[in-house]
Amino acid sequence: MSVSPAPLAPFHEKQVLLQCARHTVNNILQRSEFSWSEFERIAGEITKSDGYKHKNFFGLGNYDIGVMMVALGRHGLEAEWFDMRKDVRSELNADDPECVGLLVNTHRPSFIPLPVFDGQHWQAVRKFDSSSGVGGGDGGGVWCNLDSKESEPVLLGGCGELGAWLHSLVEKKRAGKLKDVHVFRVVKSKQQGGGGGKLYE
């Protein structure tokens, strides 16, 4: 697996236009692995395969989970959907040694009826080894929110703090502050030679 070890200060790529999905993948990989043009190329390859659009029409971003899965798959990682109807505090299995991070998608209400302003945003939540120097954590590692819209990484703490933060997103959905929340566990691929990317190569 080609995921870089955690540095003292986590790699944190910042937001450009509608590129949050690409930033999220790069923040999971802990380096600027994928360029804008590379994500455009992956989206185009998938469209040739299934006939559906997987990005913004104007080429500004808004890549969907399919593009992210292919990109992660090329680095020996898979994205597993987590059912948020379950109790995320007890059933996420965040201390699984095969789990290196999370892809979190939040959908905020939008008052502009255009797809480009649909209110959806991807962010990476990355697990680091407790000995990495990032600070805090427990037996399940140290979790950092590497949201590209934030000015700097946000240290969440151990698995308990991670679960509490995710549960707060569920509460925001119940209160109507979010339209939806989706979480994918990023795990080491169980397929020999890589993950989802092989579907479209």
Disulfide bonds with the S-S distance in Angstrom:
none
